[in-house]
C-alpha cells in the first residue's frame, strides 16, 4: 500500500471540512514530514492541538535532528498502529568520515579526529568495501545515547549523567545500504547513503562503525526517514501544511489497504462488534483480516484459529 492524499479526509475546521465532521472523534492515520529540531513527542503534541483530540500516538520515534516520515494515529487508529506492518524503514543519510562524536551524530562533541594523511588513504572503493560488510543480517551495538533501557533507565539519560554505558549487540537486517555520493569537504569526507533496514537499526551506529572500520572515525550529520512500512514521503505532510488543511487517511482506508478484507453480513457484523468468535470462516492463514460491516465500517481485525476466526482487536463498541 502506498497511501495518497487524494483520498484523505480534510478535517479543517473551516469551509473545506466535510459537513458535520468532528475531528475529536475521527479515526485515522496522519503521515507527518517531521522537521529537524523537534522531538517526536512535540510533533504528537502539535497534532493533538491541530486535530482537537487528546488521543494521539505515533509509531517509530525520530531523533530531534532527524526529519521525515512519522506515522501518527488519531483516536481509535492509535490502537491500529501496533498491528500495521511498520517494521521496515528507509533512510537517506549523510556520514562524515574523519571525526568521531560522543553521540555518533552531529549533536555530540567531537572526541577524535583523523589526520590529513589518514583521510587521504580512504578511497571510494574502500568505502564501498566497508559498507558491503553491513548488508544482510548483522550484529549491531546500538549507540550509547539510544532510548534503550538499562536497568530501568534510558541509555541516553545515563550517558548525559556521566555514566559509562555498555549496550549489548542485537541482530538487525540491512536489506539495502547504497553509497550514493562521496565527496571531500574541509573537515573530512562526506558519504551520502540510502538504507532499507529492519526496526531497531541505528543509522548513527552504521556511521560510527563505518568510521571505525576505515580507521578515521565517523558520525552522522544528516538523517531523513523516507519510509515507514508502506507509508512514504508521497503521503507525508509538513506541520505547516496540516495547520492550513488537516488531512488524514481514514482508518477504514488504511485497514482495507493493509490487510485482507472480509465483508460481513448483518449477523456476522453484530457478532464482530462484540468480539465473538466466528466459526466456519475461511480467512487468510497466518494473517490478520480486516472485518467490515455491510455499510463499509471497519469493525475489527480477526485471524484464523483452525476452523474458528477470533478477534485480535475490535475497533468499535
Secondary structure as UniProt FT lines:
FT   HELIX           5..7
FT   STRAND          9..10
FT   TURN            15..16
FT   TURN            19..20
FT   HELIX           23..25
FT   STRAND          28..34
FT   TURN            36..37
FT   HELIX           40..51
FT   STRAND          56..59
FT   TURN            64..65
FT   STRAND          67..74
FT   TURN            75..76
FT   HELIX           77..80
FT   HELIX           81..83
FT   STRAND          89..97
FT   STRAND          99..101
FT   TURN            102..103
FT   TURN            106..107
FT   STRAND          110..113
FT   HELIX           116..120
FT   HELIX           124..132
FT   TURN            133..134
FT   STRAND          136..141
FT   TURN            144..145
FT   STRAND          149..150
FT   TURN            151..152
FT   STRAND          153..154
FT   HELIX           155..160
FT   TURN            161..162
FT   STRAND          169..185
FT   TURN            186..187
FT   STRAND          188..197
FT   TURN            199..200
FT   HELIX           203..214
FT   STRAND          218..228
FT   TURN            229..230
FT   STRAND          231..232
FT   HELIX           233..235
FT   HELIX           239..244
FT   STRAND          247..250
FT   HELIX           251..258
FT   STRAND          260..263
FT   HELIX           266..273
FT   TURN            274..275
FT   STRAND          278..279
FT   TURN            285..286
FT   STRAND          289..292
FT   TURN            294..295
FT   STRAND          298..305
FT   TURN            306..307
FT   STRAND          308..314
//
